[in-house]
Every structure is written in C-alpha cells, then in structure tokens.
Amino acid sequence: MATNNLAVLHALDTARTQWYHMKAIVIAGMGFFTDAYDLFCITTVSKLLGRLYYYDPATGSPGKLPHSVNNLVTGVALFGTLSGQLLFGWLGDKLGRKKVYGITLILMVVCAIGSGLSFGSTPGSVIGTLCFFRFWLGFGIGGDYPLSATIMSEYANKKTRGAFIAAVFAMQGVGIIFAGLVSMVLSDIFRKKYPAKSFQEEPIFSTQPQADYLWRIVLMFGALPALLTYYWRMKMPETGRYTALIEGNAKQAAADMGRVLKIELEAETDKISQFKTANQYSILSEEFYTRHGRHLIGTMTTWFLLDIAFYSQNLTQKDIYPAMGLTKKDYQVNAIEEVFETSRAMFVVALLGTFPGYWFTVLFIEKIGRFIIQLVGFLMMSIFMLILGVKYDYLRYHNSLLFVILYGLTFFFANFGPNSTTFVLPAELFPTRVRSTCHALSAASGKAGAVIGAFVVQTYTLDGDVHKIKIAIMILAFTNLLGFCFTFLVPETKGLSLEEISGEDGGGGLSETPMPSARRSVTMQGSGRLEAI
C-alpha cells in the first residue's frame, strides 16, 4: 500500500509555507529557548555560589566550589536530560506526541522555580536542593528533544522540513544569548545598587549579602518562557501522521490537518487500515535492523562524538574570556562584578561565535543538504581543534587574536554543522511508529558524550597543566574526525517525504541506497519507489 496516495500526507508534504508552520516553529522553538537558558545560565552564577558558600579566609582567595561540587552543580542536569530523553521519547511513540508534550514544560517551570529555593541555609542544603531540582529540570528538558523534533518534522512540508527543524534547534542559540543577557542585566542592576570593593581590597565585604538573591532570580527566570508557551502547546492538535498511521484514526487526522491547512481532506479509512497492517514491526525486530539499523548507528555515534567535543569547550573558554579583554582576575572584582563580567563574556561569545552558525544551517540546509553540512562541519572542527591543540601555548600567550578566531570558527562550524544536523536527521530517517524513540536514543547517546566531555575530559585538565590541555584538545580533534567517518552511515534526506525516506510508502526507503553522494538526486516513480539518477 503506497501511502503517498493518502490525502492527509500528500497535503502535509506539499503545503505551502504558511502561518501554522511559523506558529509550530515558535511553539517548539520556545521549548529549546527555555532548555538552553536553563542549561547555560548556571555557568554565569556558579562562581558566585563558591564565593557565597565556600569562602575560607585561610586560603587568601575568593571562595570556590570544590571540583566535585562544581561538576555536580553544572553537570547534574545532563544526567537528567539523558534520562528524560529516553523516557519521553518512548512515551511519545506509545501515547502520542501531544499527550506528553505539555508535561515537559510543567517540569521545566516547577523545577526552574525550585532551583532558586533552598531547604536550609548550610552549603550542603543549598547545593543539595539546587542539584535535586536541576536533575528534574534536565529531565523535562530531555523530553523536549525528541518531541519537538518529531512534531516539527511531522508538521512540515518536504521542501522546507530541514530548515524548519533546524530553526527549532536554532532557538537554542537564542536561549544561550539570553542566559548571558539576563544575567548581565540583573547583575548590572545589583552591582549599581549594592556597590562593594574588590576582593583584594575587602576580602569579606567584597561578597555582597544581596548576591544571594541574584543567582536565585537568574535561575528562576527560566520558568517564564516555559510558562508562556504552555497554553499554545496544549492548543496544538496531535500530528496528522501519528493520528492517521499509528492510532489509525483517519477521520480525526483529516479533520485536524484540514483545520490547520484550511482545506477539506478525505478520511480514507481503508487505506490507513491497510498501512497499519503492513507497518507493525518494532524497534527490536530484525526488519527494523535490516531497514534502519545502519542509520540508527550513524545518528547515535555522530551525536555521541560531537557532544564529547562540544561540551568540552570550557577547556579553552577560561582563556578566551581574558584574551578578549572581557574578564579580570577574580581578586580584582567583587562577587557581583564577577557575575557581570562572566555574563557579558558569555553573551559576546554566544552572539559572535555560537549564534550565527545555527542560522547558517537554517538558510542552507535545503540547498546544501544535511550530509554535506555535517561532513564539512566535522572536518573543519577537527582541523581547527588540531591547530589549537598543537599551538595552544603559543596562541594563548603570544597571539590571542588568532586564538579567539580559531575558537570562534570551531564553534561556528559546530553549529553550521553536526550540532544542528545530528538533531535534524533522526527526526527524518525513521518510521512514524518509532520516530520519537529513535530520536531519543540518538539524543541520549549525545548526552552520554556530553557527560564524558563535561566530567572526564575536564577533570583530566583540572590542574591547568598546558601539556594535558594540549593532549585533550588533540584527542577531541580526533573524535571529530571519527564523527566525519561515521557520517557516511547516514544518507541525504533533502527533498523527500518522511514516508519515502523510511519506506513506509511501500518502497524500500533509503535503506536501499548504499551510500550518500553529494551529487545524488532522487525522483519518485509512480509506484512510490526511489531510483537514484
């Protein structure tokens, strides 16, 4: 049974870009805006927590979070994210995308507010409360990855699907910018209202008591965009593909998508029933492995390898900020000034280095294709990281401008490259029945890489030994090169419907295509099968 004859799928695939597409991008994208804000705002206030709760006069230096506590505070959300991705991704296929989509936002709202509360006043109780709520905050954030990607892919038309999914993910860049901006504005207000001398002048009074409110407000602010988005998420209908192909409710799918597209659609109950019968295989079946096993290995390995490098960025970030003249030594500023300078540095680096790459992907993904963008991105990251690793000491001490440029280019090609495409491809390659689960497995694999980057790699270089940092960066260059190689396991999906890609249309799908090629073009024959030209 060829599903390209189903009116509801044909209408979705050929619909012109209209208001409901933009609305879906904003609704799904605001989730990623909130995700990025919540995950990255902790970076702007983690040093403040050290000054407030871990100051020891005997050290003669500002208070710092112990390394184990710092790793826990900044990284516990990653463990929550990994867990949330797996559970909500599975639930998205079992219960429906919409039914669990609102739960993720509720978790984010409650836990963002909870992150700013403390059950006690001792360092242990404050950090314990913070870590508890940030784990569950990450859990909600994790659910947003497979659900937002799957919903956007199933709503989009086939000509602009990649750009729409990439636009949802690009809101992550906006969220990072706002994490720096909100922290910068709030800390500027606080430092003007509560001035204090630097640590070297007044070790005790350089940490203003009012700063204890600052970090809480910054973290709790993350609840606001999630709260504003909740109503619109609940108004979205279930995706037409899930309603028709999984629930088998042809009438409801035609009514929902007809209302969204403002056209009349035929229910076609018999065709959908035949389709369901022909597509019952599970993710653990031999048929899934034969058709999609290579693709799943490709999406999981490339996301895993990317995030090892992407979440190891703090290796050089602490040197980038001074090189750009954005931060001073910790003893030269007071507690709130340190938050202000760190936030300003994060804002500038995100605006100039991180943000543009996301939107280059949105602009060019349908022209260049996912495969080439990911391949070139991995290659350029590998080259720039190799140069940074080999010449690290020279660049750090003698050529700070080139140091900053290479750092910026590395993350430009991460975002105009695999950081975007590893999010897009799992939302396109797999059948409707397991699409959310497969995206979740790929994303969770990425977060496993993030844990390695955030904990293993950075712990190895904690003492600041230049030789260790050089070795670590060169290893990261190699992981990017591995990502380049594993990219050959994923095919190009540009210009094809989801059913053509997965084989749900009755054809073999892209599992019949041996390897992607930059010059490959595809045409549909009447039977719905694909032939490479």
DOVEXBA-215148 format. One line per field, with one value per residue (C-alpha): residue number from 1; x, y, z. Coordinates in Angstrom, 3 decimals. Example, Ala and Ser with C-alpha at 12.3 -4.5 7.8 and 13.67 -1.06 7.14 Angstrom:
2
kollo <- (1_2)
X <- (12.300_13.670)
Y <- (-4.500_-1.060)
Z <- (7.800_7.140)
This chain:
533
kollo <- (1_2_3_4_5_6_7_8_9_10_11_12_13_14_15_16_17_18_19_20_21_22_23_24_25_26_27_28_29_30_31_32_33_34_35_36_37_38_39_40_41_42_43_44_45_46_47_48_49_50_51_52_53_54_55_56_57_58_59_60_61_62_63_64_65_66_67_68_69_70_71_72_73_74_75_76_77_78_79_80_81_82_83_84_85_86_87_88_89_90_91_92_93_94_95_96_97_98_99_100_101_102_103_104_105_106_107_108_109_110_111_112_113_114_115_116_117_118_119_120_121_122_123_124_125_126_127_128_129_130_131_132_133_134_135_136_137_138_139_140_141_142_143_144_145_146_147_148_149_150_151_152_153_154_155_156_157_158_159_160_161_162_163_164_165_166_167_168_169_170_171_172_173_174_175_176_177_178_179_180_181_182_183_184_185_186_187_188_189_190_191_192_193_194_195_196_197_198_199_200_201_202_203_204_205_206_207_208_209_210_211_212_213_214_215_216_217_218_219_220_221_222_223_224_225_226_227_228_229_230_231_232_233_234_235_236_237_238_239_240_241_242_243_244_245_246_247_248_249_250_251_252_253_254_255_256_257_258_259_260_261_262_263_264_265_266_267_268_269_270_271_272_273_274_275_276_277_278_279_280_281_282_283_284_285_286_287_288_289_290_291_292_293_294_295_296_297_298_299_300_301_302_303_304_305_306_307_308_309_310_311_312_313_314_315_316_317_318_319_320_321_322_323_324_325_326_327_328_329_330_331_332_333_334_335_336_337_338_339_340_341_342_343_344_345_346_347_348_349_350_351_352_353_354_355_356_357_358_359_360_361_362_363_364_365_366_367_368_369_370_371_372_373_374_375_376_377_378_379_380_381_382_383_384_385_386_387_388_389_390_391_392_393_394_395_396_397_398_399_400_401_402_403_404_405_406_407_408_409_410_411_412_413_414_415_416_417_418_419_420_421_422_423_424_425_426_427_428_429_430_431_432_433_434_435_436_437_438_439_440_441_442_443_444_445_446_447_448_449_450_451_452_453_454_455_456_457_458_459_460_461_462_463_464_465_466_467_468_469_470_471_472_473_474_475_476_477_478_479_480_481_482_483_484_485_486_487_488_489_490_491_492_493_494_495_496_497_498_499_500_501_502_503_504_505_506_507_508_509_510_511_512_513_514_515_516_517_518_519_520_521_522_523_524_525_526_527_528_529_530_531_532_533)
X <- (0.000_1.630_0.923_1.924_-1.687_-3.052_-4.586_-3.607_0.095_0.138_-1.423_1.213_4.104_3.022_1.550_2.954_4.771_2.105_1.217_0.774_4.366_5.696_3.498_4.792_8.408_7.816_5.933_8.507_11.393_10.431_10.937_14.517_14.961_13.984_16.139_19.247_18.594_18.151_21.195_23.594_22.554_24.202_27.580_27.067_26.384_28.461_31.431_29.081_27.915_31.539_32.028_28.809_29.019_32.629_34.803_37.749_39.791_42.813_43.217_43.585_41.485_37.761_35.580_35.313_33.102_35.109_35.765_33.371_30.614_31.218_30.934_27.735_26.119_26.976_26.562_23.679_21.186_22.956_22.122_18.516_18.420_19.695_17.055_14.262_15.149_14.783_11.510_9.688_10.945_9.428_6.216_5.951_5.566_3.368_0.943_1.262_3.391_0.860_-0.139_3.328_4.446_2.917_4.384_7.916_7.044_5.361_8.500_10.666_8.504_8.314_11.994_13.285_11.430_12.602_16.226_16.080_14.780_16.747_15.640_18.135_20.969_24.072_26.206_25.121_21.404_21.620_23.664_21.603_18.341_19.836_21.100_17.800_15.748_18.312_18.259_14.479_14.796_17.128_14.605_11.971_14.481_15.401_11.810_11.735_14.449_12.614_9.137_9.912_11.963_9.345_6.405_8.138_9.185_5.655_4.049_6.475_6.307_9.058_10.710_11.411_11.310_15.041_15.030_12.034_13.558_16.877_15.024_13.527_17.007_18.448_16.362_18.951_21.402_18.918_18.477_22.248_22.393_19.517_21.173_24.113_21.919_19.535_22.408_24.293_21.339_20.373_23.955_24.429_21.364_22.625_26.204_24.982_22.519_24.936_28.473_31.453_35.229_37.217_38.358_41.961_40.739_37.976_38.093_34.940_32.781_33.562_30.834_27.594_24.858_22.302_24.122_22.312_19.133_20.820_21.627_18.167_16.414_18.617_17.733_14.029_13.677_13.869_10.318_8.844_9.234_8.121_5.035_4.152_4.462_2.333_-1.080_-0.102_1.342_-1.909_-3.811_-1.760_-3.512_-1.761_0.341_-1.601_0.903_0.598_-3.208_-3.545_-0.711_-0.364_-3.781_-5.480_-8.000_-8.357_-11.341_-9.636_-6.400_-8.293_-10.296_-7.243_-4.999_-7.839_-8.448_-4.734_-4.251_-7.673_-8.673_-11.056_-9.430_-10.866_-10.625_-9.505_-10.107_-9.480_-6.090_-4.891_-6.013_-4.008_-0.994_-1.129_-1.220_1.887_3.959_3.762_7.428_9.024_12.378_13.772_12.721_15.014_13.093_13.902_17.562_17.672_15.937_17.195_19.934_22.770_21.026_20.454_24.108_25.043_22.846_23.856_27.614_27.843_25.833_27.907_31.224_30.077_28.973_32.259_33.943_31.056_30.717_34.482_34.525_35.300_38.814_39.680_36.794_38.500_41.398_39.198_37.450_40.665_42.104_39.120_39.566_36.144_37.074_39.561_41.213_38.798_40.632_40.297_36.481_33.719_31.225_28.504_31.032_32.374_28.873_28.514_31.833_31.236_27.715_28.974_31.702_29.210_26.826_29.525_30.982_27.492_26.424_29.537_30.665_27.758_24.611_25.487_26.222_22.724_21.070_23.530_22.238_18.633_19.459_21.498_20.283_17.805_20.362_23.494_21.840_22.274_25.041_27.471_26.877_27.602_30.619_32.251_31.384_33.143_36.158_36.555_36.127_38.829_41.242_40.726_40.948_44.139_45.715_44.507_45.964_49.355_49.879_47.939_50.716_51.856_48.302_47.394_50.391_51.594_48.718_45.453_43.643_44.283_43.380_39.966_39.400_40.178_37.959_35.092_35.463_35.416_32.020_30.719_31.288_29.901_26.592_26.770_27.479_26.876_25.391_22.380_22.281_22.549_19.288_17.581_18.447_16.972_13.664_13.538_15.145_12.868_9.254_6.421_5.902_9.427_10.480_10.384_12.162_14.950_15.460_15.578_18.209_20.323_19.960_20.694_23.816_24.809_24.236_26.409_29.147_28.363_28.910_32.319_33.179_31.936_33.341_36.094_37.883_37.619_38.591_41.737_42.729_41.593_45.108_45.570_48.625_49.264_50.597_47.424_45.206_47.088_46.685_42.969_42.281_44.152_42.103_38.960_40.171_40.414_36.872_35.637_37.492_35.711_32.442_33.406_33.846_30.623_28.662_28.907_26.392_23.598_22.005_20.820_17.127_16.713_13.543_11.950_8.807_9.130_7.438_9.799_12.772_11.562_9.989_6.534_5.206_5.600_9.055_12.397_13.187_16.766_17.823_18.216_20.675_24.242_25.969_25.049_26.602_26.917_25.566_22.784_19.352_16.206_12.969_9.692_8.237_4.534_4.891_6.407_9.858_13.076_15.615_18.989_19.890)
Y <- (0.000_3.259_5.961_8.746_8.385_9.302_12.749_13.872_13.025_14.489_17.709_17.988_17.266_19.766_22.534_25.972_27.615_29.394_30.740_27.363_26.422_29.606_29.033_25.470_26.678_29.269_26.872_24.092_26.573_28.306_24.972_24.920_28.564_27.598_24.463_26.416_29.186_26.710_24.606_27.505_30.126_28.059_28.930_32.626_32.084_29.023_31.171_33.287_30.170_29.480_32.981_32.833_29.340_28.108_31.048_30.053_33.016_30.760_30.397_34.124_33.843_34.127_31.149_28.468_25.460_22.279_20.499_17.646_20.090_22.278_19.234_18.193_21.650_22.240_18.646_17.081_18.455_16.424_13.178_14.325_15.250_11.820_10.061_12.363_11.852_8.081_8.091_10.874_9.673_6.254_7.777_9.999_6.875_4.956_7.669_10.327_13.419_15.906_13.930_14.156_17.447_19.615_17.518_18.503_22.203_21.741_20.003_22.848_25.532_23.818_22.864_26.241_27.868_25.144_25.724_29.146_27.813_26.335_23.862_25.166_27.674_25.472_24.898_21.253_22.008_24.813_22.766_19.645_21.458_23.028_19.702_17.924_20.419_20.748_16.991_17.069_20.268_18.354_15.502_17.835_19.381_15.908_15.200_18.281_16.958_14.019_15.524_18.936_17.425_14.780_17.185_19.693_17.028_15.598_19.025_20.351_20.082_18.091_21.051_23.062_20.370_20.513_24.295_24.191_21.547_23.437_26.666_24.977_23.880_27.325_28.738_27.064_29.723_32.456_30.858_30.873_34.559_35.338_33.359_35.751_38.810_38.266_37.514_40.564_42.953_41.660_41.678_45.219_46.362_44.646_45.947_49.535_49.229_47.346_48.577_46.932_46.933_44.175_41.061_42.243_45.414_43.927_40.093_39.676_42.627_42.089_39.408_41.315_39.522_40.614_38.470_35.509_36.816_37.393_33.771_32.649_35.207_34.273_30.566_31.147_33.425_30.271_29.390_32.403_31.447_27.867_29.152_31.471_28.608_26.062_27.318_27.232_23.745_22.472_24.053_22.177_19.101_15.744_15.387_14.066_11.290_9.911_10.159_8.505_5.985_4.919_5.489_4.590_7.402_8.585_10.809_12.697_13.117_14.560_16.894_18.134_18.696_20.087_22.689_23.519_23.712_25.297_22.707_19.729_16.296_12.833_10.394_7.304_4.840_1.709_2.877_3.749_0.364_-1.387_0.768_-0.096_-3.800_-3.509_-1.474_-3.245_-4.115_-2.900_-1.272_-4.593_-6.579_-7.974_-5.985_-2.709_-3.689_-4.566_-1.367_1.189_-0.346_1.345_4.711_4.419_3.509_6.528_9.030_7.713_7.626_11.027_12.769_10.996_12.036_15.616_16.220_14.989_17.920_20.378_20.039_20.174_23.812_25.036_23.702_26.864_29.136_30.244_31.511_33.008_35.475_37.178_37.069_39.121_41.527_40.620_39.412_40.291_38.108_37.010_39.002_42.226_42.302_41.844_38.975_40.669_42.241_38.750_37.599_40.663_40.085_36.345_37.016_39.719_37.422_34.599_36.964_38.296_34.850_33.393_36.335_36.356_32.720_30.445_32.136_32.679_29.015_27.880_30.241_29.483_25.924_27.122_29.131_26.493_23.062_22.717_23.956_22.078_19.162_17.611_15.200_17.774_20.267_17.573_16.212_19.612_20.700_17.731_18.186_21.899_21.340_18.696_20.984_23.998_21.905_20.263_23.691_24.844_21.710_21.793_25.558_26.069_27.604_29.905_31.056_31.565_33.695_35.269_35.505_35.954_37.330_34.164_32.133_33.813_33.466_29.731_29.199_31.103_29.196_25.861_26.602_28.291_25.034_23.011_24.854_25.249_21.542_18.496_20.234_21.114_18.172_15.495_16.954_17.083_13.678_11.366_13.195_12.268_8.852_6.545_5.301_7.111_4.215_4.566_8.057_9.654_6.675_6.652_10.391_9.869_7.120_9.370_12.365_10.272_8.967_12.599_13.388_10.398_12.091_15.360_13.653_12.444_15.943_17.721_15.311_13.041_15.449_18.486_16.524_15.389_19.036_20.500_21.382_23.665_21.769_23.099_19.726_17.942_20.573_20.211_16.415_16.733_19.159_16.946_13.936_15.992_16.759_13.007_12.420_14.964_13.056_9.890_11.826_12.680_8.956_7.805_10.447_8.098_5.825_8.403_9.213_12.513_13.201_16.528_16.921_13.577_12.906_11.100_8.047_7.941_8.122_5.412_3.122_3.474_4.368_0.758_1.276_0.283_3.745_4.963_1.568_0.571_3.424_2.155_5.449_9.122_11.188_14.961_14.824_12.318_13.368_11.379_11.062_9.449_6.886_6.114_3.114_5.237_3.578_5.619_5.431_7.203_9.093)
Z <- (0.000_-1.070_1.427_-0.929_-2.147_1.286_1.013_4.513_3.967_0.484_1.826_4.576_2.187_-0.452_1.729_1.046_3.948_5.959_9.402_11.101_10.156_11.756_14.797_15.195_14.946_17.678_19.978_19.633_19.484_22.721_24.425_23.150_24.095_27.658_27.519_26.540_29.049_31.912_30.992_30.387_32.964_35.720_34.156_34.937_38.656_39.616_40.717_42.823_44.667_45.563_46.959_48.965_50.446_50.246_51.314_53.505_54.863_55.272_51.501_50.857_47.703_46.835_47.678_45.009_44.640_45.291_41.982_42.789_43.819_40.746_38.449_40.197_40.028_36.383_35.178_37.109_34.560_31.848_33.657_33.986_30.304_29.232_31.366_30.192_26.539_26.813_28.776_26.932_23.548_24.215_25.585_22.501_20.360_22.821_23.945_21.262_20.838_22.211_25.322_26.842_25.244_27.962_30.802_29.826_30.121_33.512_34.787_33.482_35.128_38.522_38.620_37.372_40.262_42.645_41.599_43.219_46.542_49.434_52.104_54.661_54.813_55.005_51.889_51.823_51.941_49.349_46.875_47.585_46.826_43.707_42.357_43.098_41.134_38.333_37.772_37.266_35.252_32.948_32.886_31.444_29.048_27.819_26.841_24.658_22.308_20.679_20.997_19.450_16.631_15.831_15.962_13.681_11.173_11.014_10.578_7.933_4.151_2.467_0.728_3.882_6.599_7.318_7.642_9.992_12.285_12.247_13.113_16.175_17.255_16.449_19.286_21.496_20.335_21.237_24.667_25.292_24.355_26.723_29.523_29.257_28.666_31.603_33.973_32.699_33.094_36.545_37.851_36.476_38.426_41.584_41.323_40.937_43.815_46.110_45.318_47.019_46.774_45.097_46.932_47.188_48.941_51.127_51.187_53.292_52.218_48.508_48.616_48.990_51.016_48.405_45.841_47.375_45.717_42.364_41.480_42.555_40.333_37.361_37.695_38.387_35.352_33.203_34.258_32.458_28.762_29.502_31.303_28.412_25.902_27.764_26.596_22.908_23.174_24.609_21.699_19.082_17.634_17.535_14.386_11.404_10.837_14.373_14.398_10.999_10.846_14.490_16.063_12.777_13.214_9.627_10.354_13.181_11.200_8.222_10.479_12.441_9.439_7.355_10.046_10.269_6.490_5.897_3.291_3.141_3.367_2.714_5.649_3.597_6.440_4.336_3.068_6.565_7.911_5.203_6.006_9.738_8.921_6.707_9.205_12.555_13.099_16.344_17.023_18.307_15.234_12.564_9.937_11.725_11.949_8.248_7.153_9.672_11.830_9.955_10.120_13.885_14.446_12.325_14.184_17.625_17.003_15.307_18.055_20.728_19.167_18.560_22.148_23.608_21.856_22.175_25.952_26.468_25.315_28.855_28.351_26.440_27.403_30.623_28.477_25.741_28.036_29.276_25.734_24.572_27.482_28.857_32.354_35.093_37.727_40.469_43.171_41.128_41.306_43.857_43.756_41.689_39.295_38.589_37.620_35.395_33.613_33.147_31.796_29.442_28.130_27.613_25.808_23.439_22.621_22.039_19.867_17.674_17.731_18.591_17.258_13.550_12.858_13.835_11.366_8.560_8.869_8.622_5.493_3.652_4.809_1.941_-0.605_0.503_2.292_5.735_4.739_3.329_6.162_8.761_6.897_6.362_9.903_11.485_9.212_9.957_13.703_13.561_11.688_13.975_17.151_15.920_15.365_18.820_20.402_18.689_19.109_22.355_24.457_21.616_20.818_24.468_25.382_22.123_19.632_21.488_18.408_16.380_19.465_19.630_15.851_15.845_18.879_17.226_13.939_15.774_17.235_14.113_12.203_15.106_14.772_10.986_11.028_13.208_16.243_14.061_11.651_14.358_15.700_12.288_10.807_13.499_13.123_9.412_8.933_10.924_10.630_12.404_14.830_16.321_15.195_18.653_20.271_17.675_18.074_21.843_21.520_19.303_21.627_24.733_23.031_22.534_26.203_27.129_25.081_26.866_30.235_29.043_27.813_30.929_33.513_32.174_29.817_32.076_35.204_33.384_32.832_36.182_37.318_34.278_33.018_29.489_28.283_29.432_27.810_24.507_24.599_25.432_22.554_20.075_21.246_20.683_17.159_16.612_17.925_15.361_12.663_13.792_13.527_9.941_9.189_10.880_8.943_5.948_7.714_7.294_3.912_2.491_3.162_1.354_-0.714_0.220_2.236_5.562_4.082_1.081_3.466_5.856_3.256_4.800_1.350_0.236_-1.280_0.162_1.501_1.870_3.234_-0.428_-1.023_-0.419_0.420_0.196_-2.550_-2.872_-6.415_-5.770_-6.963_-6.446_-8.358_-7.459_-9.815_-9.918_-7.609_-4.856_-5.115_-5.356_-8.134_-7.966_-11.107)
